[in-house]
Amino acid sequence: MINLRLPSLHYLRTFAIALSLLTAQDLAVAQQPPAFDGDFENGLGSGLKLESCCSHSFSTVPIITRHGSYGARFELRRTDSDVATSRRVEAKTTFLSQQEMWFNLNYLFPQDYTPEESREIIAQWHDLPDKGESWQMPSLNLWVSNNKINITNRWQLKKIGDQNKFDGQLGYDLGDIKRNRWTNIVVHIRWALDNTGLIEVWRDGVKKVNQVGPNRYNDDLYPYLKFGIYKFDWKTKPQASTLNTRVLYIDDVRVGFKDSNYAKISSVGTLNIRDPFTSTIDPFEVITGGAWLRRLERYDLASPVQSNGSVATNLTLHQKTISTNFNLKVDAQVNSPSTTGDYSIVFNYKDLNNFSYINFSLVNRRGSNGIFTVKNGALTTLGVFTSPIQAGKWDHLELKQVGSTIDVWKNSQLIGQATTNVPISGRVGFSSSGSNVSFDNLLVYDLPQ
């Protein structure tokens, strides 16, 4: 989501300073309007330059994706040779930054991502020092340690600053790492040396940081974005880490300028429904079938009515009506030991004759795993999932609908896509044809129309 825009007068006046700091390849790109491909459908894409040592450092992979068919895989090994004086594999933007910018990044920490105290930087907004200055620590960086995601800001007011001696520093805990599922980070920055400065950070649609005040170094050029894995301890303090390899997936990186906003830039959208099922207040309405209970921090179909396979046999719906463009996330499992158990996520619900749903079953048979729609009572299969679910196992499911396009993820892997004419808006909810099932951690986000 780059808006093609020529550099401002500020950059034209200071461009000569950058000549001594940027490579010839960087300069060739920086003099053009930004053209940034952050979905990795065609490899690294334009507007980025890779800092890596080896063939294993960077690749694009199918299925593990937030947008399109491919995502980016970053791998760093303790034995890798140094890149830019340290152990790193990072992609950096090669166009000139502006004073006010928006950034959207999506990370997937794999299941075997082992926590340790030794830090890794996974994104940094790195400063370009003025002539005569030394390179310094980044004024803003996103990093992980002890299973936490953090962000730190530093600022320095002197024109020629002392290396890594700051006038101020603030850090924020953005919450625990959640493995094997995508984490969305949105950062809005207005770089300044005074109280006009602003840093806002959202994680998965929830605002975590609202910092007002100075936030940059007193340099002629604004910081540029780098993202990937930078583990400096492997170079400077190797005994601090017990690990030998780090793998991280990144996708759907978007950059916007002053005229952007959260709704335009975010991959997940604006949070509309958030239900961890911890409250006794129930915003759901049971439409058909057995009783649904909020207990043990989850939502259970405790006494299902048995049927001949109809998805609407045990149906409960949230009271809110959701627009066509939305992103839904939820955890689900079949509790029954039966070999024929199933559950569904219902959306675009108008009435019992008009709705859509995705269904997951313990068996892999026709009509049991896929994307479906019911229009005027007639059922149509839109897409098929190839692998069944397992009883007693929680799966993290995600459903995204934009206009007539539907994408489905299971455990952060893209498993289904469909295109159809769907109702403009409707309700969302859960159902089963007769199994004891549970749902948890429901999130629904509004996406721009």
C-alpha positions as CSV (number, residue, x, y, z in Angstrom):
1,M,0.0,0.0,0.0
2,I,2.6,2.5,-1.1
3,N,1.3,5.8,-2.4
4,L,3.5,6.8,-5.3
5,R,4.9,10.2,-4.4
6,L,7.9,12.3,-5.3
7,P,10.4,13.2,-2.5
8,S,9.6,16.4,-0.6
9,L,11.7,19.6,-0.7
10,H,13.2,18.5,2.6
11,Y,14.8,15.6,0.9
12,L,15.8,17.5,-2.2
13,R,17.8,19.9,0.0
14,T,19.5,17.1,1.9
15,F,19.9,14.6,-0.8
16,A,23.6,15.5,-1.3
17,I,24.3,14.4,2.3
18,A,22.9,10.9,1.5
19,L,25.3,10.4,-1.4
20,S,28.1,9.4,1.0
21,L,25.9,7.1,3.0
22,L,23.9,5.1,0.4
23,T,25.1,2.5,-2.1
24,A,24.8,3.2,-5.8
25,Q,22.0,0.6,-6.0
26,D,20.1,2.4,-3.2
27,L,20.5,5.8,-4.9
28,A,19.2,4.5,-8.2
29,V,16.0,3.5,-6.4
30,A,15.7,6.4,-4.0
31,Q,15.5,9.0,-6.8
32,Q,12.4,7.3,-8.1
33,P,8.9,7.4,-6.6
34,P,8.5,4.5,-4.1
35,A,7.3,1.3,-5.8
36,F,7.0,-1.3,-3.0
37,D,5.9,-4.9,-3.4
38,G,5.4,-6.3,0.1
39,D,3.5,-9.4,-0.6
40,F,6.4,-11.5,-1.8
41,E,4.4,-13.0,-4.7
42,N,7.4,-12.3,-7.0
43,G,10.4,-13.0,-4.7
44,L,11.7,-10.1,-2.7
45,G,9.9,-7.5,-4.9
46,S,10.8,-4.0,-5.8
47,G,11.6,-1.3,-3.2
48,L,13.6,-3.7,-1.0
49,K,17.2,-4.8,-0.8
50,L,18.2,-8.0,1.0
51,E,21.1,-8.0,3.5
52,S,22.0,-11.7,3.7
53,C,25.0,-14.0,3.6
54,C,23.7,-17.3,2.2
55,S,21.3,-19.2,0.0
56,H,19.3,-20.4,3.1
57,S,18.9,-16.8,4.5
58,F,15.8,-15.8,2.5
59,S,13.2,-17.6,0.4
60,T,9.5,-17.3,-0.5
61,V,7.2,-20.2,0.5
62,P,3.7,-21.2,-0.5
63,I,0.7,-21.6,1.9
64,I,2.4,-19.8,4.8
65,T,1.0,-16.5,3.7
66,R,-1.1,-13.5,4.8
67,H,-1.8,-12.3,1.3
68,G,-1.7,-14.0,-2.0
69,S,0.0,-17.4,-2.5
70,Y,3.5,-16.7,-1.0
71,G,5.1,-15.5,2.2
72,A,8.7,-14.7,3.1
73,R,10.9,-17.1,5.1
74,F,13.9,-15.6,7.0
75,E,16.5,-18.0,8.4
76,L,19.6,-17.0,10.5
77,R,22.2,-19.4,11.8
78,R,24.8,-18.9,14.4
79,T,27.5,-20.0,11.9
80,D,26.5,-17.5,9.3
81,S,29.1,-15.0,8.2
82,D,28.7,-11.4,9.1
83,V,26.6,-9.0,7.0
84,A,27.0,-5.3,7.7
85,T,29.3,-6.1,10.7
86,S,26.9,-8.5,12.4
87,R,24.7,-11.6,12.2
88,R,21.6,-10.7,10.3
89,V,19.2,-11.4,7.5
90,E,17.1,-8.3,6.8
91,A,15.2,-6.7,4.0
92,K,15.5,-2.9,3.9
93,T,13.4,-0.3,2.1
94,T,15.5,1.6,-0.5
95,F,13.2,4.7,-1.0
96,L,13.5,7.9,1.0
97,S,11.3,8.1,4.1
98,Q,9.1,11.0,4.9
99,Q,8.3,12.7,8.2
100,E,5.0,10.9,8.7
101,M,4.6,7.3,7.8
102,W,2.5,4.2,8.4
103,F,3.9,0.6,8.5
104,N,2.1,-2.7,8.5
105,L,4.0,-6.0,9.2
106,N,2.8,-9.5,9.7
107,Y,4.9,-12.1,11.6
108,L,4.6,-15.8,12.1
109,F,6.8,-17.4,14.8
110,P,6.9,-21.2,14.1
111,Q,5.9,-23.8,16.6
112,D,9.5,-24.6,17.4
113,Y,10.5,-20.9,18.1
114,T,12.2,-21.4,21.4
115,P,12.2,-18.4,23.8
116,E,15.4,-17.1,25.4
117,E,16.6,-13.9,27.0
118,S,19.0,-13.1,24.2
119,R,17.3,-10.5,22.0
120,E,16.5,-10.5,18.3
121,I,15.5,-7.4,16.4
122,I,12.7,-8.2,14.0
123,A,12.2,-4.7,12.6
124,Q,14.1,-1.5,13.0
125,W,13.7,2.1,11.8
126,H,17.4,2.8,11.2
127,D,18.8,6.3,11.1
128,L,21.1,7.8,8.4
129,P,23.8,9.8,10.3
130,D,24.9,13.2,9.1
131,K,28.4,13.6,7.6
132,G,30.9,13.3,10.5
133,E,28.6,11.2,12.7
134,S,28.9,7.6,13.6
135,W,26.2,5.0,12.9
136,Q,24.1,4.5,16.1
137,M,21.5,2.2,17.5
138,P,18.2,2.6,15.7
139,S,15.9,5.2,17.0
140,L,13.0,2.7,16.9
141,N,13.2,-1.1,16.9
142,L,10.8,-4.0,17.4
143,W,12.5,-6.9,19.2
144,V,11.8,-10.2,21.0
145,S,13.1,-11.6,24.3
146,N,11.8,-14.2,26.8
147,N,8.7,-14.9,24.7
148,K,7.7,-11.2,24.6
149,I,7.4,-8.8,21.7
150,N,8.7,-5.3,22.6
151,I,9.3,-1.9,20.9
152,T,11.9,0.7,22.0
153,N,12.3,4.3,21.0
154,R,15.3,6.5,21.5
155,W,15.9,10.2,20.7
156,Q,18.9,12.6,20.6
157,L,18.6,16.3,20.2
158,K,22.2,17.4,19.4
159,K,23.0,18.0,15.8
160,I,26.2,16.0,15.9
161,G,25.3,13.5,18.6
162,D,27.5,11.4,20.8
163,Q,27.4,7.7,19.8
164,N,24.6,5.9,21.6
165,K,24.2,8.6,24.2
166,F,20.5,9.5,24.2
167,D,18.4,12.3,25.6
168,G,15.6,9.8,26.2
169,Q,14.4,6.2,25.8
170,L,11.0,4.6,26.2
171,G,10.1,0.9,25.8
172,Y,6.8,-1.0,25.6
173,D,5.7,-4.6,26.1
174,L,3.4,-5.6,23.2
175,G,2.6,-9.0,24.7
176,D,3.5,-12.7,24.4
177,I,4.6,-14.4,21.3
178,K,1.9,-16.6,19.9
179,R,3.4,-19.4,17.9
180,N,2.1,-20.8,14.7
181,R,-0.3,-18.0,14.0
182,W,0.1,-14.6,12.3
183,T,0.7,-11.5,14.5
184,N,-0.1,-8.1,12.9
185,I,1.9,-5.0,13.9
186,V,0.9,-1.5,12.7
187,V,3.2,1.4,13.5
188,H,2.3,5.1,12.8
189,I,5.2,7.5,13.2
190,R,5.5,11.3,13.0
191,W,9.2,11.9,13.4
192,A,10.0,15.1,15.5
193,L,12.5,16.5,18.0
194,D,9.7,18.2,20.0
195,N,6.2,17.5,21.3
196,T,4.8,17.3,17.8
197,G,6.3,13.8,17.5
198,L,4.0,10.8,17.7
199,I,4.4,7.0,17.8
200,E,1.3,4.8,17.7
201,V,1.5,1.0,17.7
202,W,-1.3,-1.6,17.3
203,R,-1.0,-5.4,17.8
204,D,-3.7,-7.5,16.2
205,G,-6.1,-4.5,16.1
206,V,-5.5,-3.4,19.7
207,K,-3.7,-0.1,20.3
208,K,-0.7,-0.7,22.6
209,V,1.4,2.5,22.3
210,N,0.4,6.2,22.1
211,Q,3.7,8.2,22.7
212,V,3.7,11.9,22.2
213,G,7.0,13.9,22.2
214,P,10.5,13.7,20.7
215,N,11.3,10.4,19.0
216,R,14.2,10.8,16.6
217,Y,17.8,11.8,16.1
218,N,18.7,15.3,14.8
219,D,19.6,14.0,11.4
220,D,18.9,15.4,7.9
221,L,17.2,12.3,6.7
222,Y,14.5,10.3,8.3
223,P,15.0,6.6,9.3
224,Y,14.3,3.8,6.9
225,L,12.7,0.4,7.6
226,K,14.5,-2.9,7.9
227,F,12.8,-6.2,8.9
228,G,13.9,-9.8,9.3
229,I,16.2,-11.3,12.0
230,Y,19.2,-9.4,13.6
231,K,20.7,-11.3,16.5
232,F,23.7,-9.3,17.6
233,D,24.5,-11.6,20.6
234,W,25.8,-14.2,18.2
235,K,28.5,-11.8,17.2
236,T,29.2,-9.8,20.3
237,K,28.2,-12.1,23.2
238,P,27.8,-15.6,21.9
239,Q,27.5,-17.2,25.4
240,A,24.3,-15.3,26.0
241,S,22.4,-17.6,23.5
242,T,22.0,-21.3,23.6
243,L,20.3,-21.5,20.1
244,N,21.9,-22.1,16.7
245,T,19.1,-21.3,14.3
246,R,16.2,-18.8,14.1
247,V,13.4,-19.0,11.5
248,L,10.7,-16.3,11.1
249,Y,8.0,-15.8,8.5
250,I,6.9,-12.3,7.3
251,D,4.3,-11.3,4.8
252,D,2.0,-8.5,3.6
253,V,4.4,-5.6,4.5
254,R,2.7,-2.3,3.7
255,V,4.0,1.3,3.9
256,G,1.9,4.4,3.7
257,F,2.6,8.1,4.0
258,K,0.8,11.0,5.7
259,D,-2.4,10.6,3.9
260,S,-2.8,6.9,5.0
261,N,-4.5,5.8,8.2
262,Y,-5.0,2.6,10.2
263,A,-8.0,1.4,8.2
264,K,-6.1,1.6,5.0
265,I,-2.8,0.1,6.1
266,S,-3.8,-2.7,8.5
267,S,-3.9,-6.3,7.3
268,V,-6.4,-7.4,10.0
269,G,-8.6,-4.3,10.1
270,T,-10.4,-2.5,13.0
271,L,-11.5,-4.7,15.9
272,N,-15.3,-5.1,16.0
273,I,-15.9,-8.2,18.1
274,R,-13.6,-9.6,20.8
275,D,-14.9,-12.4,22.9
276,P,-12.6,-14.6,25.0
277,F,-15.7,-16.2,26.6
278,T,-14.7,-15.1,30.1
279,S,-17.8,-13.0,30.8
280,T,-21.2,-14.3,31.9
281,I,-22.9,-11.8,29.6
282,D,-23.7,-13.7,26.4
283,P,-24.0,-11.7,23.1
284,F,-24.9,-14.8,21.2
285,E,-28.5,-16.0,20.3
286,V,-29.2,-19.7,19.9
287,I,-31.2,-20.1,16.7
288,T,-31.7,-23.9,16.5
289,G,-30.7,-27.0,18.4
290,G,-29.1,-27.6,21.8
291,A,-27.8,-25.4,24.5
292,W,-24.6,-23.4,24.2
293,L,-22.7,-22.6,27.5
294,R,-20.0,-20.1,28.3
295,R,-17.7,-22.0,30.7
296,L,-14.0,-22.6,31.4
297,E,-13.2,-19.6,29.2
298,R,-14.7,-21.2,26.1
299,Y,-18.0,-21.6,24.4
300,D,-19.4,-25.1,24.4
301,L,-22.2,-26.9,22.5
302,A,-22.9,-28.9,25.6
303,S,-26.0,-30.8,24.6
304,P,-26.1,-31.1,20.8
305,V,-29.2,-32.2,18.9
306,Q,-28.3,-35.0,16.5
307,S,-29.1,-34.5,12.8
308,N,-28.6,-36.1,9.4
309,G,-25.8,-33.7,8.6
310,S,-27.5,-30.3,8.4
311,V,-25.1,-27.5,9.4
312,A,-28.0,-25.5,10.8
313,T,-29.1,-28.2,13.4
314,N,-27.2,-26.5,16.3
315,L,-26.8,-22.9,15.4
316,T,-25.8,-19.9,17.5
317,L,-25.2,-16.4,16.2
318,H,-23.6,-13.2,17.5
319,Q,-26.1,-10.4,17.8
320,K,-24.0,-8.0,15.7
321,T,-24.4,-7.6,11.9
322,I,-21.0,-7.7,10.1
323,S,-20.3,-5.9,6.8
324,T,-19.1,-7.8,3.7
325,N,-15.4,-7.0,4.3
326,F,-14.3,-8.7,7.5
327,N,-11.6,-10.8,9.1
328,L,-12.6,-13.5,11.6
329,K,-10.3,-15.5,13.9
330,V,-11.3,-18.2,16.4
331,D,-10.0,-21.4,18.0
332,A,-12.2,-24.6,17.7
333,Q,-12.2,-28.3,18.5
334,V,-14.4,-31.3,18.5
335,N,-14.6,-32.8,22.0
336,S,-16.5,-36.0,21.2
337,P,-14.5,-39.1,20.5
338,S,-17.0,-39.9,17.6
339,T,-15.4,-40.4,14.2
340,T,-18.0,-38.2,12.5
341,G,-17.8,-35.0,14.5
342,D,-17.8,-31.6,12.8
343,Y,-18.1,-27.8,13.4
344,S,-18.8,-24.8,11.2
345,I,-18.2,-21.1,11.2
346,V,-21.3,-19.3,9.8
347,F,-21.2,-15.9,8.1
348,N,-23.3,-13.7,5.9
349,Y,-26.3,-15.0,7.8
350,K,-29.7,-13.5,6.8
351,D,-32.0,-16.4,7.6
352,L,-32.0,-20.2,7.6
353,N,-32.3,-20.2,3.8
354,N,-29.5,-17.6,3.1
355,F,-26.1,-17.8,4.7
356,S,-22.5,-19.0,4.1
357,Y,-20.2,-21.2,6.1
358,I,-16.9,-23.1,6.3
359,N,-17.1,-26.6,7.7
360,F,-14.5,-28.9,9.3
361,S,-15.0,-32.6,9.9
362,L,-13.2,-35.6,11.3
363,V,-13.8,-37.4,8.1
364,N,-12.8,-36.4,4.6
365,R,-15.9,-36.9,2.5
366,R,-17.8,-34.9,0.0
367,G,-19.6,-31.9,1.5
368,S,-17.8,-32.2,4.9
369,N,-14.7,-30.0,4.6
370,G,-14.9,-26.8,2.6
371,I,-16.5,-23.4,1.9
372,F,-20.3,-23.4,1.2
373,T,-23.1,-21.0,0.6
374,V,-26.9,-21.5,0.9
375,K,-29.0,-19.2,-1.3
376,N,-32.8,-19.4,-1.2
377,G,-32.4,-22.8,0.4
378,A,-30.1,-24.3,-2.3
379,L,-26.6,-25.4,-1.2
380,T,-23.5,-24.7,-3.3
381,T,-20.0,-25.9,-2.7
382,L,-17.5,-23.1,-3.3
383,G,-14.2,-24.8,-2.3
384,V,-12.9,-28.0,-0.7
385,F,-10.4,-28.5,2.1
386,T,-8.2,-31.6,1.6
387,S,-7.4,-32.5,5.2
388,P,-9.8,-33.4,8.0
389,I,-9.5,-32.2,11.6
390,Q,-8.7,-34.3,14.7
391,A,-10.9,-34.9,17.7
392,G,-9.6,-33.3,20.9
393,K,-7.2,-31.0,19.1
394,W,-7.6,-27.2,19.0
395,D,-7.2,-25.6,15.6
396,H,-6.7,-21.9,15.0
397,L,-9.0,-20.8,12.2
398,E,-9.2,-17.6,10.2
399,L,-11.7,-16.5,7.7
400,K,-11.3,-13.4,5.5
401,Q,-13.9,-12.0,3.2
402,V,-13.3,-8.9,1.0
403,G,-16.1,-8.3,-1.4
404,S,-16.8,-11.6,-3.2
405,T,-13.4,-13.1,-2.3
406,I,-13.1,-15.6,0.6
407,D,-9.8,-16.9,2.1
408,V,-9.5,-19.5,4.8
409,W,-6.5,-20.4,7.0
410,K,-6.1,-23.3,9.4
411,N,-3.2,-23.0,11.9
412,S,-1.9,-20.1,9.8
413,Q,-1.7,-22.0,6.6
414,L,-3.8,-21.0,3.7
415,I,-6.1,-24.0,3.0
416,G,-8.9,-22.6,0.8
417,Q,-10.0,-19.7,-1.4
418,A,-13.3,-19.0,-3.2
419,T,-15.0,-16.3,-5.2
420,T,-18.8,-15.9,-5.1
421,N,-21.6,-13.4,-5.0
422,V,-22.4,-13.0,-1.3
423,P,-24.9,-10.9,0.7
424,I,-23.9,-7.4,1.5
425,S,-23.9,-8.0,5.3
426,G,-25.0,-10.6,7.8
427,R,-24.3,-12.2,11.2
428,V,-21.6,-14.6,12.2
429,G,-21.7,-17.6,14.5
430,F,-21.0,-21.3,15.1
431,S,-22.8,-24.5,14.4
432,S,-22.5,-28.3,14.4
433,S,-24.5,-31.1,12.9
434,G,-24.5,-32.9,16.3
435,S,-21.1,-32.9,18.0
436,N,-19.9,-31.7,21.3
437,V,-17.7,-28.8,20.1
438,S,-15.9,-25.8,21.7
439,F,-14.9,-22.4,20.4
440,D,-12.6,-19.8,22.0
441,N,-10.9,-16.5,21.4
442,L,-13.3,-15.0,18.9
443,L,-12.0,-11.9,17.1
444,V,-13.8,-10.1,14.2
445,Y,-12.3,-7.2,12.4
446,D,-13.9,-4.7,10.0
447,L,-12.0,-4.2,6.8
448,P,-12.3,-1.1,4.5
449,Q,-15.1,-1.3,1.9
